[in-house]
Amino acid sequence: MKKNNFKNQKGVAIYLVLVVMAIFLDLSLGLSMILFAEILNVREIDYSVIAFYAADSGIEEIFYKDLKECTSGLGCNTTYCESDCLAGLQSGQVFSGTMESEAKYVVGFEEGATKTASSTGSFQETRRAIQVDY
């Protein structure tokens, strides 16, 4: 009598294997989508760091230009002194530059009760900004 029960269950193993394989496929696809999203986030963090340091370079340029005193007696030629040396910065001036990594920065200077330097660095599609009051 028990032999008849097994005859009705032929092919059940194939369906069971298909269900288990479908579950494993869903799990592996879900994990791969999560990992792919995390890889994209890590790339954006890298771009963000480069953009931040580009903005920082703009701030450093403003500090350098604001504090620099240029006289022809210090060993620089007159072309360099006239074009690059400033006797203090003018409020509203804007400078920009491109770094070796193709990161760019735009920095502006405002002077009121305090001096304010604002710099925005960009790399790829990521932008970071720094503002310093001194």
N, CA, C and O atoms as CSV, one atom per row, in Angstrom:
chain,resi,resn,atom,element,x,y,z
A,1,MET,N,N,0.797,-1.202,0.000
A,1,MET,CA,C,0.000,0.000,0.000
A,1,MET,C,C,0.846,1.276,0.000
A,1,MET,O,O,0.461,2.288,-0.586
A,2,LYS,N,N,1.950,1.218,0.635
A,2,LYS,CA,C,2.791,2.411,0.688
A,2,LYS,C,C,3.445,2.698,-0.649
A,2,LYS,O,O,3.809,3.846,-0.903
A,3,LYS,N,N,3.608,1.734,-1.495
A,3,LYS,CA,C,4.196,1.955,-2.801
A,3,LYS,C,C,3.323,2.871,-3.657
A,3,LYS,O,O,3.851,3.599,-4.496
A,4,ASN,N,N,2.056,2.856,-3.476
A,4,ASN,CA,C,1.152,3.698,-4.250
A,4,ASN,C,C,1.335,5.188,-3.915
A,4,ASN,O,O,1.163,6.039,-4.787
A,5,ASN,N,N,1.677,5.505,-2.675
A,5,ASN,CA,C,1.867,6.902,-2.275
A,5,ASN,C,C,3.055,7.524,-3.004
A,5,ASN,O,O,3.005,8.704,-3.352
A,6,PHE,N,N,4.107,6.771,-3.241
A,6,PHE,CA,C,5.289,7.305,-3.927
A,6,PHE,C,C,5.026,7.495,-5.413
A,6,PHE,O,O,5.636,8.373,-6.023
A,7,LYS,N,N,4.160,6.725,-6.009
A,7,LYS,CA,C,3.870,6.863,-7.424
A,7,LYS,C,C,3.217,8.207,-7.722
A,7,LYS,O,O,3.422,8.756,-8.805
A,8,ASN,N,N,2.443,8.746,-6.798
A,8,ASN,CA,C,1.755,10.023,-7.013
A,8,ASN,C,C,2.688,11.234,-6.837
A,8,ASN,O,O,2.326,12.351,-7.204
A,9,GLN,N,N,3.863,11.015,-6.286
A,9,GLN,CA,C,4.759,12.132,-5.984
A,9,GLN,C,C,5.951,12.205,-6.934
A,9,GLN,O,O,6.970,12.789,-6.566
A,10,LYS,N,N,5.877,11.669,-8.077
A,10,LYS,CA,C,6.961,11.758,-9.046
A,10,LYS,C,C,7.119,13.205,-9.520
A,10,LYS,O,O,6.122,13.874,-9.794
A,11,GLY,N,N,8.366,13.697,-9.620
A,11,GLY,CA,C,8.654,15.032,-10.118
A,11,GLY,C,C,8.597,16.136,-9.062
A,11,GLY,O,O,8.830,17.298,-9.396
A,12,VAL,N,N,8.299,15.822,-7.817
A,12,VAL,CA,C,8.235,16.830,-6.761
A,12,VAL,C,C,9.627,17.404,-6.498
A,12,VAL,O,O,9.751,18.586,-6.174
A,13,ALA,N,N,10.645,16.614,-6.627
A,13,ALA,CA,C,12.018,17.072,-6.366
A,13,ALA,C,C,12.416,18.185,-7.344
A,13,ALA,O,O,13.114,19.123,-6.959
A,14,ILE,N,N,11.986,18.089,-8.583
A,14,ILE,CA,C,12.322,19.127,-9.566
A,14,ILE,C,C,11.688,20.457,-9.163
A,14,ILE,O,O,12.350,21.492,-9.237
A,15,TYR,N,N,10.442,20.457,-8.745
A,15,TYR,CA,C,9.790,21.694,-8.316
A,15,TYR,C,C,10.447,22.258,-7.066
A,15,TYR,O,O,10.616,23.472,-6.948
A,16,LEU,N,N,10.816,21.397,-6.140
A,16,LEU,CA,C,11.475,21.840,-4.923
A,16,LEU,C,C,12.836,22.478,-5.235
A,16,LEU,O,O,13.182,23.508,-4.658
A,17,VAL,N,N,13.600,21.875,-6.137
A,17,VAL,CA,C,14.895,22.433,-6.545
A,17,VAL,C,C,14.699,23.782,-7.236
A,17,VAL,O,O,15.461,24.715,-6.984
A,18,LEU,N,N,13.697,23.900,-8.097
A,18,LEU,CA,C,13.433,25.171,-8.771
A,18,LEU,C,C,13.067,26.272,-7.778
A,18,LEU,O,O,13.512,27.410,-7.929
A,19,VAL,N,N,12.270,25.951,-6.775
A,19,VAL,CA,C,11.900,26.950,-5.767
A,19,VAL,C,C,13.127,27.387,-4.969
A,19,VAL,O,O,13.299,28.581,-4.724
A,20,VAL,N,N,13.977,26.455,-4.561
A,20,VAL,CA,C,15.184,26.781,-3.805
A,20,VAL,C,C,16.138,27.617,-4.663
A,20,VAL,O,O,16.731,28.577,-4.173
A,21,MET,N,N,16.287,27.256,-5.938
A,21,MET,CA,C,17.156,28.029,-6.831
A,21,MET,C,C,16.615,29.438,-7.035
A,21,MET,O,O,17.393,30.391,-7.097
A,22,ALA,N,N,15.304,29.589,-7.141
A,22,ALA,CA,C,14.713,30.915,-7.301
A,22,ALA,C,C,14.968,31.772,-6.055
A,22,ALA,O,O,15.226,32.970,-6.174
A,23,ILE,N,N,14.900,31.180,-4.883
A,23,ILE,CA,C,15.183,31.914,-3.648
A,23,ILE,C,C,16.641,32.365,-3.620
A,23,ILE,O,O,16.924,33.516,-3.286
A,24,PHE,N,N,17.567,31.476,-3.968
A,24,PHE,CA,C,18.984,31.848,-4.011
A,24,PHE,C,C,19.260,32.915,-5.067
A,24,PHE,O,O,20.085,33.802,-4.847
A,25,LEU,N,N,18.587,32.841,-6.197
A,25,LEU,CA,C,18.752,33.848,-7.238
A,25,LEU,C,C,18.272,35.215,-6.754
A,25,LEU,O,O,18.932,36.228,-6.984
A,26,ASP,N,N,17.115,35.238,-6.082
A,26,ASP,CA,C,16.614,36.504,-5.533
A,26,ASP,C,C,17.576,37.087,-4.505
A,26,ASP,O,O,17.828,38.292,-4.505
A,27,LEU,N,N,18.111,36.246,-3.634
A,27,LEU,CA,C,19.057,36.728,-2.623
A,27,LEU,C,C,20.333,37.267,-3.263
A,27,LEU,O,O,20.833,38.320,-2.867
A,28,SER,N,N,20.855,36.553,-4.244
A,28,SER,CA,C,22.100,37.003,-4.863
A,28,SER,C,C,21.887,38.290,-5.668
A,28,SER,O,O,22.757,39.160,-5.659
A,29,LEU,N,N,20.766,38.433,-6.354
A,29,LEU,CA,C,20.482,39.669,-7.079
A,29,LEU,C,C,20.279,40.843,-6.121
A,29,LEU,O,O,20.737,41.953,-6.391
A,30,GLY,N,N,19.603,40.600,-5.019
A,30,GLY,CA,C,19.413,41.658,-4.025
A,30,GLY,C,C,20.735,42.118,-3.434
A,30,GLY,O,O,20.966,43.320,-3.302
A,31,LEU,N,N,21.602,41.187,-3.078
A,31,LEU,CA,C,22.910,41.544,-2.533
A,31,LEU,C,C,23.775,42.259,-3.568
A,31,LEU,O,O,24.490,43.202,-3.231
A,32,SER,N,N,23.716,41.823,-4.808
A,32,SER,CA,C,24.531,42.490,-5.830
A,32,SER,C,C,24.043,43.914,-6.077
A,32,SER,O,O,24.858,44.796,-6.346
A,33,MET,N,N,22.749,44.160,-5.996
A,33,MET,CA,C,22.238,45.525,-6.159
A,33,MET,C,C,22.691,46.410,-4.997
A,33,MET,O,O,23.032,47.574,-5.206
A,34,ILE,N,N,22.696,45.872,-3.783
A,34,ILE,CA,C,23.157,46.640,-2.624
A,34,ILE,C,C,24.640,46.960,-2.776
A,34,ILE,O,O,25.057,48.092,-2.531
A,35,LEU,N,N,25.439,45.973,-3.177
A,35,LEU,CA,C,26.872,46.193,-3.351
A,35,LEU,C,C,27.154,47.207,-4.465
A,35,LEU,O,O,28.050,48.040,-4.328
A,36,PHE,N,N,26.415,47.145,-5.538
A,36,PHE,CA,C,26.601,48.093,-6.632
A,36,PHE,C,C,26.303,49.517,-6.177
A,36,PHE,O,O,27.027,50.449,-6.528
A,37,ALA,N,N,25.232,49.686,-5.394
A,37,ALA,CA,C,24.891,51.014,-4.874
A,37,ALA,C,C,25.992,51.520,-3.939
A,37,ALA,O,O,26.319,52.707,-3.959
A,38,GLU,N,N,26.557,50.648,-3.133
A,38,GLU,CA,C,27.637,51.055,-2.228
A,38,GLU,C,C,28.902,51.431,-2.997
A,38,GLU,O,O,29.617,52.351,-2.600
A,39,ILE,N,N,29.178,50.739,-4.072
A,39,ILE,CA,C,30.346,51.084,-4.900
A,39,ILE,C,C,30.170,52.487,-5.483
A,39,ILE,O,O,31.124,53.265,-5.519
A,40,LEU,N,N,28.968,52.813,-5.936
A,40,LEU,CA,C,28.706,54.157,-6.451
A,40,LEU,C,C,28.862,55.210,-5.356
A,40,LEU,O,O,29.374,56.299,-5.617
A,41,ASN,N,N,28.427,54.897,-4.134
A,41,ASN,CA,C,28.577,55.833,-3.022
A,41,ASN,C,C,30.048,56.079,-2.701
A,41,ASN,O,O,30.442,57.212,-2.422
A,42,VAL,N,N,30.853,55.036,-2.739
A,42,VAL,CA,C,32.279,55.191,-2.459
A,42,VAL,C,C,32.926,56.079,-3.522
A,42,VAL,O,O,33.781,56.902,-3.196
A,43,ARG,N,N,32.538,55.927,-4.761
A,43,ARG,CA,C,33.074,56.772,-5.838
A,43,ARG,C,C,32.694,58.229,-5.591
A,43,ARG,O,O,33.523,59.122,-5.771
A,44,GLU,N,N,31.453,58.478,-5.182
A,44,GLU,CA,C,31.020,59.846,-4.899
A,44,GLU,C,C,31.783,60.440,-3.721
A,44,GLU,O,O,32.070,61.637,-3.720
A,45,ILE,N,N,32.117,59.631,-2.720
A,45,ILE,CA,C,32.904,60.125,-1.593
A,45,ILE,C,C,34.280,60.543,-2.079
A,45,ILE,O,O,34.806,61.566,-1.641
A,46,ASP,N,N,34.863,59.775,-2.967
A,46,ASP,CA,C,36.175,60.119,-3.525
A,46,ASP,C,C,36.103,61.443,-4.274
A,46,ASP,O,O,36.977,62.294,-4.103
A,47,TYR,N,N,35.085,61.630,-5.094
A,47,TYR,CA,C,34.902,62.887,-5.813
A,47,TYR,C,C,34.686,64.044,-4.834
A,47,TYR,O,O,35.164,65.155,-5.064
A,48,SER,N,N,33.968,63.779,-3.749
A,48,SER,CA,C,33.694,64.810,-2.757
A,48,SER,C,C,34.985,65.289,-2.088
A,48,SER,O,O,35.157,66.486,-1.858
A,49,VAL,N,N,35.874,64.375,-1.781
A,49,VAL,CA,C,37.148,64.744,-1.154
A,49,VAL,C,C,37.970,65.597,-2.111
A,49,VAL,O,O,38.559,66.595,-1.695
A,50,ILE,N,N,38.017,65.227,-3.366
A,50,ILE,CA,C,38.778,66.010,-4.353
A,50,ILE,C,C,38.175,67.410,-4.490
A,50,ILE,O,O,38.917,68.390,-4.556
A,51,ALA,N,N,36.851,67.520,-4.532
A,51,ALA,CA,C,36.196,68.827,-4.635
A,51,ALA,C,C,36.451,69.669,-3.389
A,51,ALA,O,O,36.650,70.880,-3.487
A,52,PHE,N,N,36.447,69.032,-2.216
A,52,PHE,CA,C,36.719,69.767,-0.979
A,52,PHE,C,C,38.128,70.347,-0.981
A,52,PHE,O,O,38.325,71.504,-0.608
A,53,TYR,N,N,39.109,69.547,-1.402
A,53,TYR,CA,C,40.481,70.047,-1.413
A,53,TYR,C,C,40.691,71.101,-2.499
A,53,TYR,O,O,41.566,71.956,-2.361
A,54,ALA,N,N,39.922,71.058,-3.553
A,54,ALA,CA,C,39.978,72.132,-4.547
A,54,ALA,C,C,39.461,73.434,-3.931
A,54,ALA,O,O,40.050,74.495,-4.135
A,55,ALA,N,N,38.364,73.353,-3.178
A,55,ALA,CA,C,37.845,74.540,-2.494
A,55,ALA,C,C,38.857,75.052,-1.475
A,55,ALA,O,O,39.035,76.261,-1.327
A,56,ASP,N,N,39.515,74.141,-0.779
A,56,ASP,CA,C,40.544,74.523,0.186
A,56,ASP,C,C,41.711,75.224,-0.510
A,56,ASP,O,O,42.276,76.171,0.037
A,57,SER,N,N,42.069,74.775,-1.691
A,57,SER,CA,C,43.137,75.430,-2.453
A,57,SER,C,C,42.749,76.854,-2.821
A,57,SER,O,O,43.600,77.744,-2.826
A,58,GLY,N,N,41.481,77.081,-3.129
A,58,GLY,CA,C,41.016,78.430,-3.415
A,58,GLY,C,C,41.137,79.342,-2.207
A,58,GLY,O,O,41.542,80.498,-2.332
A,59,ILE,N,N,40.784,78.823,-1.033
A,59,ILE,CA,C,40.926,79.602,0.202
A,59,ILE,C,C,42.396,79.929,0.446
A,59,ILE,O,O,42.735,81.055,0.809
A,60,GLU,N,N,43.263,78.946,0.247
A,60,GLU,CA,C,44.699,79.179,0.441
A,60,GLU,C,C,45.225,80.236,-0.533
A,60,GLU,O,O,46.096,81.030,-0.178
A,61,GLU,N,N,44.695,80.245,-1.763
A,61,GLU,CA,C,45.126,81.254,-2.729
A,61,GLU,C,C,44.728,82.652,-2.262
A,61,GLU,O,O,45.507,83.597,-2.387
A,62,ILE,N,N,43.513,82.784,-1.724
A,62,ILE,CA,C,43.077,84.085,-1.213
A,62,ILE,C,C,43.967,84.526,-0.056
A,62,ILE,O,O,44.386,85.682,-0.006
A,63,PHE,N,N,44.263,83.615,0.876
A,63,PHE,CA,C,45.138,83.971,1.992
A,63,PHE,C,C,46.508,84.406,1.482
A,63,PHE,O,O,47.084,85.379,1.968
A,64,TYR,N,N,47.016,83.678,0.505
A,64,TYR,CA,C,48.324,83.998,-0.052
A,64,TYR,C,C,48.309,85.372,-0.709
A,64,TYR,O,O,49.209,86.182,-0.487
A,65,LYS,N,N,47.291,85.633,-1.515
A,65,LYS,CA,C,47.223,86.920,-2.224
A,65,LYS,C,C,46.969,88.067,-1.255
A,65,LYS,O,O,47.458,89.176,-1.470
A,66,ASP,N,N,46.215,87.814,-0.198
A,66,ASP,CA,C,45.904,88.873,0.755
A,66,ASP,C,C,47.125,89.229,1.614
A,66,ASP,O,O,47.311,90.392,1.972
A,67,LEU,N,N,47.938,88.251,1.940
A,67,LEU,CA,C,49.061,88.489,2.837
A,67,LEU,C,C,50.363,88.817,2.122
A,67,LEU,O,O,51.321,89.263,2.753
A,68,LYS,N,N,50.407,88.602,0.825
A,68,LYS,CA,C,51.659,88.771,0.093
A,68,LYS,C,C,51.978,90.246,-0.119
A,68,LYS,O,O,51.113,91.052,-0.463
A,69,GLU,N,N,53.223,90.562,0.095
A,69,GLU,CA,C,53.705,91.904,-0.222
A,69,GLU,C,C,54.770,91.742,-1.277
A,69,GLU,O,O,55.714,90.972,-1.096
A,70,CYS,N,N,54.634,92.451,-2.364
A,70,CYS,CA,C,55.574,92.285,-3.461
A,70,CYS,C,C,56.307,93.584,-3.709
A,70,CYS,O,O,55.706,94.636,-3.927
A,71,THR,N,N,57.577,93.483,-3.671
A,71,THR,CA,C,58.398,94.626,-4.073
A,71,THR,C,C,59.424,94.121,-5.069
A,71,THR,O,O,59.835,92.962,-5.011
A,72,SER,N,N,59.824,94.959,-5.954
A,72,SER,CA,C,60.768,94.524,-6.983
A,72,SER,C,C,62.129,94.183,-6.380
A,72,SER,O,O,62.931,93.510,-7.028
A,73,GLY,N,N,62.407,94.630,-5.160
A,73,GLY,CA,C,63.678,94.317,-4.532
A,73,GLY,C,C,63.763,92.922,-3.956
A,73,GLY,O,O,64.831,92.529,-3.487
A,74,LEU,N,N,62.677,92.151,-3.971
A,74,LEU,CA,C,62.699,90.813,-3.383
A,74,LEU,C,C,63.021,89.726,-4.395
A,74,LEU,O,O,62.835,88.545,-4.099
A,75,GLY,N,N,63.490,90.082,-5.558
A,75,GLY,CA,C,63.946,89.079,-6.503
A,75,GLY,C,C,62.905,88.634,-7.508
A,75,GLY,O,O,63.152,87.676,-8.241
A,76,CYS,N,N,61.761,89.276,-7.578
A,76,CYS,CA,C,60.798,88.887,-8.600
A,76,CYS,C,C,60.835,89.925,-9.713
A,76,CYS,O,O,61.094,91.104,-9.473
A,77,ASN,N,N,60.577,89.474,-10.916
A,77,ASN,CA,C,60.630,90.424,-12.028
A,77,ASN,C,C,59.377,91.299,-12.030
A,77,ASN,O,O,58.383,90.961,-11.386
A,78,THR,N,N,59.418,92.377,-12.725
A,78,THR,CA,C,58.323,93.345,-12.663
A,78,THR,C,C,57.043,92.819,-13.287
A,78,THR,O,O,55.957,93.194,-12.846
A,79,THR,N,N,57.130,91.966,-14.296
A,79,THR,CA,C,55.918,91.408,-14.902
A,79,THR,C,C,55.163,90.574,-13.879
A,79,THR,O,O,53.944,90.690,-13.754
A,80,TYR,N,N,55.887,89.735,-13.148
A,80,TYR,CA,C,55.264,88.893,-12.121
A,80,TYR,C,C,54.657,89.766,-11.033
A,80,TYR,O,O,53.537,89.520,-10.584
A,81,CYS,N,N,55.399,90.787,-10.608
A,81,CYS,CA,C,54.912,91.634,-9.521
A,81,CYS,C,C,53.657,92.401,-9.921
A,81,CYS,O,O,52.733,92.539,-9.119
A,82,GLU,N,N,53.618,92.892,-11.132
A,82,GLU,CA,C,52.455,93.671,-11.549
A,82,GLU,C,C,51.222,92.794,-11.736
A,82,GLU,O,O,50.113,93.212,-11.400
A,83,SER,N,N,51.397,91.595,-12.262
A,83,SER,CA,C,50.229,90.783,-12.577
A,83,SER,C,C,49.750,89.951,-11.404
A,83,SER,O,O,48.554,89.681,-11.298
A,84,ASP,N,N,50.650,89.532,-10.514
A,84,ASP,CA,C,50.258,88.577,-9.496
A,84,ASP,C,C,50.241,89.158,-8.094
A,84,ASP,O,O,49.511,88.651,-7.242
A,85,CYS,N,N,50.998,90.177,-7.824
A,85,CYS,CA,C,51.082,90.728,-6.487
A,85,CYS,C,C,50.050,91.823,-6.309
A,85,CYS,O,O,49.928,92.720,-7.144
A,86,LEU,N,N,49.312,91.744,-5.221
A,86,LEU,CA,C,48.272,92.716,-4.952
A,86,LEU,C,C,48.603,93.457,-3.665
A,86,LEU,O,O,49.120,92.860,-2.721
A,87,ALA,N,N,48.320,94.706,-3.620
A,87,ALA,CA,C,48.474,95.473,-2.387
A,87,ALA,C,C,47.149,95.368,-1.638
A,87,ALA,O,O,46.412,96.349,-1.538
A,88,GLY,N,N,46.849,94.200,-1.119
A,88,GLY,CA,C,45.554,93.955,-0.486
A,88,GLY,C,C,44.527,93.604,-1.544
A,88,GLY,O,O,44.677,93.967,-2.710
A,89,LEU,N,N,43.500,92.908,-1.144
A,89,LEU,CA,C,42.457,92.500,-2.088
A,89,LEU,C,C,41.323,93.511,-2.091
A,89,LEU,O,O,41.062,94.170,-1.085
A,90,GLN,N,N,40.662,93.625,-3.211
A,90,GLN,CA,C,39.488,94.484,-3.337
A,90,GLN,C,C,38.241,93.647,-3.046
A,90,GLN,O,O,38.151,92.494,-3.467
A,91,SER,N,N,37.303,94.217,-2.341
A,91,SER,CA,C,36.059,93.517,-2.049
A,91,SER,C,C,35.333,93.188,-3.354
A,91,SER,O,O,35.209,94.040,-4.234
A,92,GLY,N,N,34.866,91.982,-3.470
A,92,GLY,CA,C,34.155,91.552,-4.666
A,92,GLY,C,C,35.024,90.861,-5.700
A,92,GLY,O,O,34.516,90.412,-6.727
A,93,GLN,N,N,36.321,90.768,-5.450
A,93,GLN,CA,C,37.191,90.095,-6.409
A,93,GLN,C,C,36.894,88.596,-6.438
A,93,GLN,O,O,36.573,87.997,-5.412
A,94,VAL,N,N,37.006,88.007,-7.614
A,94,VAL,CA,C,36.773,86.578,-7.801
A,94,VAL,C,C,37.959,86.004,-8.560
A,94,VAL,O,O,38.400,86.567,-9.562
A,95,PHE,N,N,38.473,84.869,-8.070
A,95,PHE,CA,C,39.562,84.157,-8.719
A,95,PHE,C,C,39.087,82.745,-9.030
A,95,PHE,O,O,38.201,82.219,-8.356
A,96,SER,N,N,39.666,82.146,-10.032
A,96,SER,CA,C,39.352,80.749,-10.331
A,96,SER,C,C,40.625,80.054,-10.771
A,96,SER,O,O,41.598,80.688,-11.178
A,97,GLY,N,N,40.594,78.739,-10.679
A,97,GLY,CA,C,41.756,77.970,-11.091
A,97,GLY,C,C,41.395,76.526,-11.345
A,97,GLY,O,O,40.339,76.050,-10.929
A,98,THR,N,N,42.284,75.836,-12.032
A,98,THR,CA,C,42.127,74.414,-12.315
A,98,THR,C,C,43.349,73.689,-11.796
A,98,THR,O,O,44.482,74.114,-12.024
A,99,MET,N,N,43.117,72.597,-11.098
A,99,MET,CA,C,44.208,71.816,-10.526
A,99,MET,C,C,44.627,70.715,-11.496
A,99,MET,O,O,43.980,70.496,-12.520
A,100,GLU,N,N,45.716,70.028,-11.162
A,100,GLU,CA,C,46.214,68.959,-12.030
A,100,GLU,C,C,45.204,67.834,-12.201
A,100,GLU,O,O,45.171,67.182,-13.245
A,101,SER,N,N,44.384,67.603,-11.188
A,101,SER,CA,C,43.393,66.521,-11.245
A,101,SER,C,C,42.143,66.924,-12.017
A,101,SER,O,O,41.156,66.188,-12.020
A,102,GLU,N,N,42.173,68.084,-12.674
A,102,GLU,CA,C,41.032,68.655,-13.395
A,102,GLU,C,C,39.937,69.150,-12.450
A,102,GLU,O,O,38.843,69.494,-12.898
A,103,ALA,N,N,40.221,69.190,-11.152
A,103,ALA,CA,C,39.296,69.816,-10.214
A,103,ALA,C,C,39.403,71.326,-10.386
A,103,ALA,O,O,40.474,71.847,-10.698
A,104,LYS,N,N,38.298,72.020,-10.184
A,104,LYS,CA,C,38.267,73.466,-10.377
A,104,LYS,C,C,37.795,74.140,-9.101
A,104,LYS,O,O,37.074,73.552,-8.295
A,105,TYR,N,N,38.216,75.382,-8.936
A,105,TYR,CA,C,37.720,76.161,-7.816
A,105,TYR,C,C,37.439,77.586,-8.260
A,105,TYR,O,O,38.075,78.119,-9.170
A,106,VAL,N,N,36.466,78.183,-7.588
A,106,VAL,CA,C,36.125,79.592,-7.779
A,106,VAL,C,C,36.068,80.182,-6.379
A,106,VAL,O,O,35.353,79.679,-5.512
A,107,VAL,N,N,36.823,81.249,-6.166
A,107,VAL,CA,C,36.900,81.835,-4.835
A,107,VAL,C,C,36.649,83.336,-4.923
A,107,VAL,O,O,37.146,84.019,-5.818
A,108,GLY,N,N,35.867,83.823,-3.974
A,108,GLY,CA,C,35.546,85.245,-3.936
A,108,GLY,C,C,35.946,85.843,-2.602
A,108,GLY,O,O,36.110,85.138,-1.606
A,109,PHE,N,N,36.099,87.155,-2.604
A,109,PHE,CA,C,36.551,87.865,-1.416
A,109,PHE,C,C,35.627,89.044,-1.161
A,109,PHE,O,O,35.338,89.819,-2.073
A,110,GLU,N,N,35.165,89.183,0.069
A,110,GLU,CA,C,34.345,90.312,0.483
A,110,GLU,C,C,34.955,90.899,1.745
A,110,GLU,O,O,35.431,90.176,2.620
A,111,GLU,N,N,34.934,92.228,1.821
A,111,GLU,CA,C,35.478,92.876,3.008
A,111,GLU,C,C,34.438,93.815,3.571
A,111,GLU,O,O,33.963,94.727,2.893
A,112,GLY,N,N,34.093,93.579,4.821
A,112,GLY,CA,C,33.171,94.445,5.552
A,112,GLY,C,C,33.765,94.629,6.934
A,112,GLY,O,O,34.912,95.051,7.077
A,113,ALA,N,N,32.971,94.309,7.957
A,113,ALA,CA,C,33.503,94.345,9.317
A,113,ALA,C,C,34.609,93.307,9.471
A,113,ALA,O,O,35.580,93.523,10.197
A,114,THR,N,N,34.454,92.177,8.779
A,114,THR,CA,C,35.497,91.153,8.722
A,114,THR,C,C,35.745,90.816,7.259
A,114,THR,O,O,34.935,91.133,6.388
A,115,LYS,N,N,36.867,90.175,7.006
A,115,LYS,CA,C,37.153,89.697,5.653
A,115,LYS,C,C,36.522,88.320,5.513
A,115,LYS,O,O,36.642,87.481,6.405
A,116,THR,N,N,35.850,88.091,4.388
A,116,THR,CA,C,35.206,86.807,4.135
A,116,THR,C,C,35.678,86.265,2.802
A,116,THR,O,O,35.577,86.927,1.769
A,117,ALA,N,N,36.201,85.033,2.844
A,117,ALA,CA,C,36.611,84.335,1.626
A,117,ALA,C,C,35.680,83.141,1.441
A,117,ALA,O,O,35.501,82.341,2.360
A,118,SER,N,N,35.096,83.022,0.271
A,118,SER,CA,C,34.199,81.914,-0.052
A,118,SER,C,C,34.757,81.189,-1.262
A,118,SER,O,O,35.057,81.807,-2.284
A,119,SER,N,N,34.894,79.879,-1.144
A,119,SER,CA,C,35.463,79.091,-2.227
A,119,SER,C,C,34.577,77.883,-2.503
A,119,SER,O,O,34.094,77.227,-1.580
A,120,THR,N,N,34.373,77.602,-3.784
A,120,THR,CA,C,33.620,76.418,-4.203
A,120,THR,C,C,34.521,75.568,-5.086
A,120,THR,O,O,35.017,76.031,-6.113
A,121,GLY,N,N,34.724,74.335,-4.683
A,121,GLY,CA,C,35.502,73.398,-5.474
A,121,GLY,C,C,34.578,72.427,-6.183
A,121,GLY,O,O,33.538,72.051,-5.641
A,122,SER,N,N,34.945,72.018,-7.386
A,122,SER,CA,C,34.114,71.061,-8.119
A,122,SER,C,C,34.997,70.036,-8.819
A,122,SER,O,O,36.079,70.345,-9.317
A,123,PHE,N,N,34.494,68.811,-8.838
A,123,PHE,CA,C,35.153,67.722,-9.552
A,123,PHE,C,C,34.064,66.786,-10.046
A,123,PHE,O,O,33.196,66.367,-9.280
A,124,GLN,N,N,34.118,66.459,-11.338
A,124,GLN,CA,C,33.055,65.696,-11.985
A,124,GLN,C,C,31.753,66.468,-11.758
A,124,GLN,O,O,31.652,67.615,-12.192
A,125,GLU,N,N,30.766,65.885,-11.099
A,125,GLU,CA,C,29.511,66.590,-10.837
A,125,GLU,C,C,29.355,66.929,-9.359
A,125,GLU,O,O,28.261,67.281,-8.917
A,126,THR,N,N,30.434,66.826,-8.595
A,126,THR,CA,C,30.385,67.043,-7.155
A,126,THR,C,C,30.952,68.414,-6.816
A,126,THR,O,O,31.992,68.808,-7.344
A,127,ARG,N,N,30.273,69.136,-5.943
A,127,ARG,CA,C,30.718,70.461,-5.516
A,127,ARG,C,C,30.783,70.514,-3.993
A,127,ARG,O,O,29.930,69.957,-3.302
A,128,ARG,N,N,31.801,71.188,-3.486
A,128,ARG,CA,C,31.943,71.421,-2.052
A,128,ARG,C,C,32.368,72.882,-1.862
A,128,ARG,O,O,33.126,73.424,-2.666
A,129,ALA,N,N,31.878,73.506,-0.804
A,129,ALA,CA,C,32.153,74.926,-0.575
A,129,ALA,C,C,32.717,75.133,0.828
A,129,ALA,O,O,32.410,74.395,1.765
A,130,ILE,N,N,33.554,76.166,0.935
A,130,ILE,CA,C,34.139,76.571,2.212
A,130,ILE,C,C,33.993,78.085,2.306
A,130,ILE,O,O,34.193,78.794,1.319
A,131,GLN,N,N,33.647,78.578,3.487
A,131,GLN,CA,C,33.608,80.011,3.730
A,131,GLN,C,C,34.393,80.282,5.000
A,131,GLN,O,O,34.190,79.626,6.022
A,132,VAL,N,N,35.294,81.254,4.927
A,132,VAL,CA,C,36.145,81.591,6.064
A,132,VAL,C,C,36.027,83.073,6.342
A,132,VAL,O,O,36.154,83.893,5.433
A,133,ASP,N,N,35.784,83.424,7.604
A,133,ASP,CA,C,35.798,84.810,8.052
A,133,ASP,C,C,37.074,85.015,8.843
A,133,ASP,O,O,37.385,84.229,9.738
A,134,TYR,N,N,37.821,86.073,8.520
A,134,TYR,CA,C,39.047,86.351,9.258
A,134,TYR,C,C,39.263,87.831,9.412
A,134,TYR,O,O,40.252,88.251,10.011
